[in-house]
Amino acid sequence: MEFVEARVFLARHRPRLIELAKGASPELQGDADLTGWLEQVYRDFDSVSDKPGKRESLPGEDVFWWCVTILEELEEVVNPGKETDPYLLMMIEQLKDMGGRLERNEALPSRFGIHWFDELDDEWDDDELTR
């Protein structure tokens, strides 16, 4: 497997993610094209040599992964809900806002979080202690 740096990975997938997030709508629920794109993102992520948690986060990286997580939730919907569902509308609005933040390379607001980043940080800290 050929490894790539995180910045290369983000540069490859960031434009499409910005487009998806800023154009978010209820139609993303259960979308097969979205499924294919997310699968490609994770396949490519497997080849990233410098994963989060082992280094400083890159500009906008936390927003990138937050958006991916929300898109996964939308993509996994089997029976799309009403377009007026308050939770769905909240996710759509947050995605649109985060698309702009990602475009500007802004950080994730403190009220949001990427928990697996924290888990990776913990694993790295544990490894550091045993070296």
C-alpha positions as CSV (number, residue, x, y, z in Angstrom):
1,M,0.0,0.0,0.0
2,E,1.3,3.4,-0.9
3,F,1.1,5.9,2.0
4,V,0.1,9.5,1.7
5,E,0.3,12.4,4.2
6,A,-2.8,13.7,5.8
7,R,-2.5,17.1,4.1
8,V,-2.6,15.3,0.7
9,F,-5.6,13.2,1.8
10,L,-7.5,16.3,3.0
11,A,-6.6,18.2,-0.2
12,R,-8.1,15.4,-2.3
13,H,-11.4,15.1,-0.4
14,R,-11.9,18.6,1.0
15,P,-13.4,20.2,-2.2
16,R,-16.2,17.5,-2.5
17,L,-16.9,17.7,1.2
18,I,-17.3,21.4,1.1
19,E,-19.7,21.0,-1.8
20,L,-21.7,18.4,0.0
21,A,-21.8,20.2,3.3
22,K,-22.7,23.6,1.9
23,G,-25.4,22.1,-0.3
24,A,-26.7,19.8,2.4
25,S,-30.4,18.9,2.1
26,P,-32.8,16.1,3.2
27,E,-32.1,14.3,-0.1
28,L,-28.7,13.2,1.4
29,Q,-30.7,10.7,3.6
30,G,-29.8,7.2,2.3
31,D,-28.1,8.6,-0.8
32,A,-26.2,5.8,-2.7
33,D,-23.7,8.3,-4.3
34,L,-22.9,9.6,-0.8
35,T,-22.3,6.0,0.3
36,G,-19.8,5.5,-2.5
37,W,-18.0,8.7,-1.7
38,L,-17.8,8.0,2.0
39,E,-16.4,4.5,1.3
40,Q,-13.7,6.1,-0.9
41,V,-12.8,8.5,1.9
42,Y,-12.3,5.7,4.3
43,R,-10.3,3.6,1.8
44,D,-8.0,6.5,1.2
45,F,-7.8,7.3,4.9
46,D,-6.3,3.8,5.5
47,S,-3.3,4.9,3.5
48,V,-2.7,8.1,5.6
49,S,0.6,7.7,7.3
50,D,0.2,10.5,9.9
51,K,-3.2,10.0,11.3
52,P,-4.8,12.5,13.8
53,G,-3.8,12.0,17.4
54,K,-0.2,11.5,16.6
55,R,0.4,15.1,15.5
56,E,-1.1,18.6,15.6
57,S,-4.4,18.8,13.8
58,L,-4.2,20.4,10.4
59,P,-6.3,23.6,9.7
60,G,-9.9,22.5,9.3
61,E,-9.2,18.8,9.9
62,D,-11.5,18.6,12.9
63,V,-14.3,20.2,10.8
64,F,-13.6,17.8,8.0
65,W,-14.1,14.8,10.2
66,W,-17.1,16.3,12.0
67,C,-18.8,16.8,8.5
68,V,-17.9,13.2,7.5
69,T,-19.5,11.9,10.7
70,I,-22.8,13.8,10.1
71,L,-22.9,12.7,6.4
72,E,-22.5,9.1,7.6
73,E,-25.5,9.6,9.9
74,L,-27.5,10.9,6.9
75,E,-26.3,8.2,4.6
76,E,-27.2,5.4,6.9
77,V,-30.9,6.4,7.1
78,V,-32.9,3.5,5.7
79,N,-36.3,5.1,5.7
80,P,-35.8,8.8,5.0
81,G,-37.7,11.0,7.5
82,K,-39.9,13.9,6.9
83,E,-38.2,17.0,5.6
84,T,-39.6,18.9,8.6
85,D,-38.0,16.6,11.2
86,P,-36.3,19.0,13.7
87,Y,-33.2,16.8,14.2
88,L,-32.7,16.4,10.4
89,L,-33.1,20.1,9.9
90,M,-30.6,20.8,12.7
91,M,-28.0,18.5,11.1
92,I,-28.6,20.1,7.7
93,E,-28.1,23.6,9.0
94,Q,-25.0,22.6,11.0
95,L,-23.5,20.9,7.9
96,K,-24.1,24.1,5.9
97,D,-22.4,26.1,8.5
98,M,-19.5,23.7,8.8
99,G,-19.1,23.7,5.1
100,G,-18.3,27.4,5.3
101,R,-15.9,26.8,8.2
102,L,-14.1,24.0,6.3
103,E,-13.8,26.3,3.3
104,R,-12.2,28.9,5.5
105,N,-10.0,26.3,7.4
106,E,-11.6,27.4,10.7
107,A,-11.5,25.2,13.8
108,L,-14.4,23.2,15.0
109,P,-16.5,25.2,17.6
110,S,-15.8,24.0,21.2
111,R,-19.4,22.8,21.6
112,F,-18.8,20.1,19.0
113,G,-16.3,17.3,19.2
114,I,-14.6,14.4,17.4
115,H,-14.3,11.7,20.1
116,W,-12.1,9.4,18.2
117,F,-9.5,12.1,17.9
118,D,-9.5,12.1,21.7
119,E,-9.1,8.3,21.7
120,L,-6.2,8.5,19.4
121,D,-4.6,11.1,21.6
122,D,-5.0,8.8,24.6
123,E,-3.5,5.9,22.7
124,W,-0.5,8.0,21.7
125,D,0.0,9.3,25.2
126,D,-0.1,5.7,26.5
127,D,2.5,4.6,23.9
128,E,4.7,7.6,24.8
129,L,4.7,6.5,28.4
130,T,5.9,3.0,27.6
131,R,8.8,4.1,25.4
